[in-house]
Amino acid sequence: MKIKLPRLFFLFLLMCTVWSCKQENQKSINSIQVANQHLGTHPDSVIYYGLQAIAYNTSDNDLIDAHFLIAYTSRKQKKYAEAINHYLEAILLSNKKKENLPQLTSLHKNLGFIFEIHKNYALAEEQYQMALNYSNDKSKAGILYNLSGLYHDQENFEKAIEFGNNAFALAEKNENKSRQARTLNLFGLIKSEQGLFLESREALEQVIGFGIPKYMAKANHNLGNSYLIEKKYAEAIPYFQKALALKSKPKDQFITLMDLGECEIELGNHESALAYLHRAESMYASVDAIPKHLEKAYMLSEQPAKRNQYDAQHEAALETFIDRKEKHNNQLSAGNVGSIYHNFNKKQEVKKDLSNRNLAILAISIVLTVILTWFALNTVRSYLSKKRVVEEIKRFES
C-alpha cells in the first residue's frame, strides 16, 4: 500500500503538533508542582512558576491552579491588586466548567475577604453570597461566619448574630469544635459591644472550655475587653496578661499591650502603662492610639523627672509612627478595590466583543476560502477537460 508524499508530510506535522502539545502540558504541570512546593516558604518562586505555567497556556485546570497560587501568594504579600486580578481570572475559567464547586467556593470566599479588609462591604457580601451558592455543609459554616463578621464590621449586630447562629448550628451539626469556638469568640465580642456583658462572658468561657489553643488567646483577650468596656480595669488585666502570654504574633500582642496600657493608665499605674505602650510601639506603630496613649501616660505621670527621660523617646516614637502611618495609608481603599473589580469585568466584556467579532471574521474567511477553492478547482478541472479534448482531437486527426 503506497502512501502519497503530501499525506505522509501532513501525518508527520500532526504527530509533531501532538508531541509539542504534550511537552507544553507537562511543562505547565511541572511549574505548578514546583509552585506548590514553594507555597508558604518562597512567595516569589510561587509567583514566578505560576506565571510560567500561565505562559504555557495549556488546559483550563492548570490555568486555574496557576492563577489561584499567584492570587493566594499575592494576598499574603498584601499585593491586593494582583491578587484580585488573578482570583477573577481563576473564577472566569472555573465558571466555564462549574465542575469543581469547592474550588469556586474558595475563590469567591478569598476574594470576598480582600474586599472586606478594604471596607468595600457591598462587593465583599456579593462574593460571600456567591461562595455560599457553591458551598456544601462543611464549607458553608465558614462562609456564614465570614458574613457574620462582615455585618459586625458594619455594626449591624442583628444580622451578625443571625448569620453567626446559622454558622454555629452547622458547625455543631458537623461536630466541628474549632468552628464552634471561633463563632462563640465572635459572639462574645458582639455581645460586649452591645453591653450584654454576662452573655458575652458566658460565650467566651465556653470557648476556653473547648481548650483549643489557637482560640484561647482570643477568648481571654475578649474577656478582658468586656471588662475594659465596662470600666472594670483591675478585672480586665489578668485576662489580657493571659492573652499576651498565649499570643505569638507581634501584631496580636500589640493590641493586647495597648489594652493593658489603657487599663494601667486608668488605674494610675503610669510606669507600668509606659512600659506596655513602649513595648507596643516597638512592635507596630501604625495606629493613632499609640501617641495618644503615650501622651496621656506622660501627662498623668506623678514623676516629672521620669517624664523628661521619656520625652526624647516620645518624639522618636511619633516620627516612627508618622513614617509607618504613611506606608500604611498606601494600601488600597474601598474605592480602589471596587475599580479593579469593575475594570476587570469591563475588560472581559471588551474581550468577549472582540472574540465574537473575530469569530465572525473567521467564519466569513472560511466561507470565502471554500468559495475560492471551489472556483479554483472548477477552473483547473475545466482547463484539464479542454486540454484533454484538444489532445484527443489532435490524436484523432493524426
C-alpha positions in Angstrom: 0.0 0.0 0.0 1.5 3.3 -1.1 1.1 6.5 0.9 1.4 9.7 -1.1 4.1 12.2 -0.1 1.7 15.0 0.8 -0.3 12.7 3.1 2.9 11.5 4.8 4.1 15.1 5.4 0.7 16.0 6.8 0.8 13.0 9.2 4.3 14.0 10.3 3.1 17.5 11.0 0.2 16.2 13.0 2.4 14.0 15.1 4.8 16.9 15.8 1.9 19.1 16.9 0.6 16.4 19.3 4.1 15.8 20.7 4.6 19.6 21.2 1.3 20.0 23.0 2.1 17.1 25.3 5.5 18.7 26.1 3.9 22.1 26.8 1.3 20.5 29.0 4.0 18.6 31.0 6.0 21.8 31.5 2.9 23.5 32.8 2.2 20.7 35.3 5.8 20.7 36.4 5.7 24.5 37.0 2.5 24.2 39.1 4.1 21.3 41.2 7.2 23.5 41.9 5.0 26.5 42.8 3.0 24.3 45.3 6.3 23.1 46.8 7.3 26.7 47.5 3.9 27.8 48.8 4.3 29.5 52.2 8.1 29.4 52.1 9.3 31.2 48.9 6.5 33.5 47.7 8.5 35.0 44.8 9.2 31.5 43.5 5.4 30.6 43.6 4.6 33.7 41.6 7.5 33.0 39.1 6.5 29.4 38.4 2.8 30.3 38.4 3.3 32.9 35.7 5.5 30.3 33.8 2.6 27.9 33.9 0.2 30.5 32.6 2.6 31.3 29.7 2.4 27.7 28.5 -1.4 28.3 28.2 -2.4 24.6 28.3 -5.5 23.2 30.0 -8.1 25.3 31.9 -7.5 23.3 35.1 -3.7 24.1 35.0 -4.5 27.8 34.4 -7.0 27.9 37.3 -4.4 26.3 39.6 -1.7 28.8 38.5 -4.0 31.8 38.9 -5.1 30.6 42.3 -1.5 30.1 43.6 -0.5 33.6 42.4 -3.6 35.2 43.9 -3.1 33.4 47.3 0.5 34.3 47.5 -0.1 38.0 46.4 -2.8 38.3 49.1 -0.4 37.0 51.7 2.2 39.6 50.5 -0.5 42.3 50.7 -0.3 42.8 46.9 -4.1 43.1 46.7 -4.4 44.5 43.1 -2.6 41.5 41.7 -4.5 39.1 44.0 -7.9 40.4 42.9 -7.0 40.1 39.1 -5.7 36.6 39.5 -8.7 35.5 41.6 -11.0 36.9 38.9 -9.1 35.1 36.1 -9.4 31.9 38.1 -13.2 32.4 38.7 -13.7 33.2 35.0 -12.1 30.0 33.9 -13.9 28.0 36.6 -17.3 29.3 35.6 -16.8 27.7 32.1 -16.8 24.3 33.7 -18.5 24.6 37.1 -17.3 21.0 37.8 -15.1 21.9 40.8 -17.6 23.7 43.2 -15.3 23.6 46.2 -12.7 25.5 44.2 -15.3 28.1 43.1 -16.3 28.4 46.8 -12.7 29.0 47.9 -12.1 31.6 45.1 -15.2 33.7 45.9 -14.6 33.4 49.6 -10.9 34.6 49.3 -11.9 37.5 47.0 -14.7 38.5 49.5 -12.1 38.6 52.3 -9.9 41.1 50.3 -13.0 43.4 49.7 -13.9 43.1 53.4 -10.5 44.2 54.8 -10.6 47.1 52.4 -14.1 48.0 53.7 -15.9 47.5 50.4 -18.7 45.8 52.1 -21.1 45.6 49.2 -18.6 43.6 47.0 -17.5 41.5 50.0 -21.1 40.5 50.6 -21.6 39.7 46.9 -18.6 37.4 46.8 -19.5 35.7 50.1 -23.1 35.1 48.8 -21.6 33.6 45.6 -19.4 31.3 47.7 -22.4 30.3 49.7 -24.2 29.3 46.5 -21.4 26.8 45.6 -20.7 25.6 49.1 -21.5 22.3 50.8 -22.4 21.8 54.5 -18.8 21.7 55.6 -17.6 24.9 53.9 -21.0 26.7 54.4 -20.3 27.2 58.2 -17.1 29.1 57.4 -18.8 31.4 54.9 -21.7 32.1 57.3 -19.1 33.0 59.9 -17.5 35.5 57.4 -20.8 37.1 56.7 -21.4 37.4 60.5 -18.1 39.1 60.8 -18.9 41.4 57.8 -22.1 42.6 59.4 -20.3 43.0 62.8 -17.8 45.3 61.0 -20.7 47.4 59.8 -22.2 47.4 63.4 -25.3 45.6 62.1 -25.4 43.4 65.2 -28.8 41.8 64.5 -27.7 40.4 61.2 -24.3 39.5 62.6 -26.0 37.4 65.3 -28.4 35.8 62.8 -25.6 34.6 60.5 -23.4 33.7 63.5 -26.2 31.4 64.9 -26.5 29.7 61.5 -22.8 29.2 61.4 -22.7 27.8 64.9 -25.6 25.4 64.2 -23.9 24.0 61.1 -20.5 23.7 63.0 -22.3 21.8 65.8 -24.1 19.5 63.3 -20.7 18.7 61.7 -19.1 18.3 65.2 -16.5 20.9 64.2 -15.4 22.3 67.6 -12.9 24.6 66.0 -15.6 26.5 64.1 -17.8 26.5 67.1 -15.1 28.1 69.2 -14.4 30.7 66.5 -18.1 31.6 66.2 -18.5 31.9 70.0 -15.5 34.2 70.2 -17.2 36.5 67.7 -20.5 36.3 69.7 -18.5 37.3 72.8 -17.2 40.3 71.1 -20.5 41.4 69.7 -22.4 41.0 73.0 -19.7 43.1 74.8 -20.2 45.9 72.2 -23.9 45.7 72.8 -23.4 46.0 76.5 -24.6 42.5 77.2 -21.6 41.6 79.4 -22.9 38.5 81.1 -23.9 36.9 77.8 -20.6 37.8 76.3 -18.6 36.2 79.2 -20.7 33.1 79.1 -19.9 32.6 75.4 -16.2 33.3 75.9 -16.0 30.9 78.9 -17.4 28.2 76.5 -14.5 28.9 74.1 -12.0 28.4 76.9 -13.8 25.2 77.8 -13.1 23.8 74.3 -9.4 24.0 75.1 -8.3 24.7 71.5 -5.0 26.6 71.8 -5.4 28.9 68.8 -8.7 30.3 70.2 -7.7 30.5 73.8 -5.7 33.7 73.4 -8.6 35.5 71.6 -11.1 34.3 74.2 -9.0 35.7 77.0 -8.5 38.9 75.2 -12.2 39.3 74.5 -13.0 38.6 78.2 -10.5 41.3 79.2 -12.1 43.6 76.6 -15.6 43.0 78.1 -14.3 44.2 81.5 -12.5 47.1 79.8 -15.7 48.3 78.1 -17.4 48.1 81.5 -14.6 50.1 83.0 -13.6 47.3 85.4 -9.9 47.7 84.7 -8.5 45.6 87.5 -10.6 42.6 86.5 -9.6 43.1 82.8 -5.8 42.9 83.4 -5.4 39.2 84.3 -7.3 38.2 81.2 -5.2 40.5 79.0 -2.0 39.1 80.6 -3.1 35.5 79.9 -3.9 36.5 76.3 -0.4 38.2 75.9 1.3 35.0 77.2 -0.6 32.9 74.7 -0.1 35.1 71.6 2.9 34.6 69.4 2.4 37.1 66.5 3.6 40.7 67.2 0.5 42.3 65.6 -1.7 40.3 68.0 0.5 41.1 71.0 0.4 44.8 70.0 -3.4 45.0 70.5 -3.2 43.4 74.0 -0.3 45.6 75.0 -2.4 48.7 74.0 -5.3 47.5 76.1 -3.0 46.7 79.1 -1.5 50.2 78.8 -5.0 51.7 78.8 -6.0 49.7 82.0 -2.9 50.7 83.8 -3.4 54.4 82.9 -6.9 54.4 84.3 -5.7 52.7 87.5 -3.0 55.3 87.9 -0.1 52.8 87.3 1.8 55.2 85.0 5.2 53.4 84.9 3.5 50.1 84.0 1.4 51.9 81.4 4.5 53.4 79.8 6.3 50.0 79.8 3.4 48.3 78.0 2.9 51.2 75.5 6.6 51.5 74.6 6.7 47.7 74.1 3.7 48.1 71.8 5.2 51.0 69.9 8.4 49.0 69.2 6.3 46.3 67.6 3.8 48.0 65.4 3.4 51.8 65.3 0.7 52.2 62.7 -2.4 53.4 64.6 -3.2 56.8 66.1 -3.9 55.3 69.5 -0.1 54.9 70.5 0.9 58.5 70.6 -2.4 59.4 72.3 -1.9 56.8 75.0 1.7 57.7 75.5 0.8 61.4 75.8 -1.9 60.6 78.3 0.5 58.4 80.4 3.1 61.3 80.4 0.5 63.9 81.4 -0.7 61.8 84.3 2.7 60.8 85.5 3.5 61.9 89.0 7.3 61.8 88.4 8.4 64.8 86.3 12.0 63.7 86.3 11.0 60.3 84.8 8.8 62.1 82.3 11.7 64.2 81.0 13.6 60.9 80.5 10.9 59.7 78.1 10.4 63.0 76.1 13.1 62.2 73.6 11.7 58.7 73.2 8.2 60.1 72.7 9.4 62.4 69.9 11.2 59.5 68.2 8.1 57.3 68.6 6.0 60.0 66.9 8.4 60.3 64.0 8.5 56.5 63.5 4.7 56.5 63.8 4.3 59.1 61.0 6.7 57.2 58.7 4.8 53.9 59.2 1.5 55.6 59.0 2.3 56.9 55.5 3.3 53.4 54.4 0.1 52.1 56.0 -2.0 54.6 54.1 -0.6 53.4 50.7 -2.8 50.4 50.9 -5.8 50.2 48.6 -9.0 51.9 49.6 -12.5 50.5 49.2 -13.0 52.5 46.0 -9.7 51.2 44.6 -10.6 47.6 45.0 -14.0 48.3 43.5 -12.4 49.9 40.5 -10.1 46.9 40.0 -13.1 44.6 40.1 -15.3 46.7 37.7 -12.4 47.4 35.3 -11.7 43.6 35.1 -15.3 43.0 34.2 -15.3 45.7 31.5 -12.1 44.2 30.0 -13.8 40.8 29.9 -16.8 42.4 28.0 -14.4 44.0 25.5 -12.6 40.7 25.1 -15.9 39.0 24.5 -16.9 41.6 21.9 -13.5 41.2 20.2 -13.8 37.4 20.4 -17.3 37.5 18.8 -16.0 39.8 16.1 -13.0 37.6 15.4 -15.3 34.5 15.2 -17.5 36.4 12.6 -14.4 37.3 10.6 -13.1 33.7 10.8 -16.5 32.4 9.6 -16.5 34.8 6.6 -12.9 33.9 5.8 -13.7 30.2 5.8 -16.8 30.7 3.6 -14.7 32.8 1.1 -11.9 30.3 1.2 -14.3 27.5 0.4 -15.9 29.5 -2.5 -12.5 30.5 -3.9 -11.2 26.9 -3.6 -14.3 25.6 -5.3 -13.9 28.2 -8.1 -10.2 27.4 -8.5 -10.8 23.6 -8.6 -13.6 24.1 -11.2 -11.3 26.3 -13.3 -8.5 23.7 -13.2 -11.0 20.9 -13.9 -12.3 22.9 -16.9 -8.9 23.6 -18.2 -7.8 20.0 -17.9 -11.0 18.9 -19.6 -10.4 21.3 -22.5 -6.8 20.2 -22.7 -7.8 16.5 -22.8 -10.4 17.3 -25.6 -7.8 19.2 -27.6 -5.3 16.3 -27.2 -8.0 13.8 -28.3 -8.8 15.8 -31.4 -5.1 16.1 -32.3 -4.7 12.4 -31.8 -7.8 11.7 -33.9 -6.6 14.0 -36.7 -3.2 12.4 -36.7 
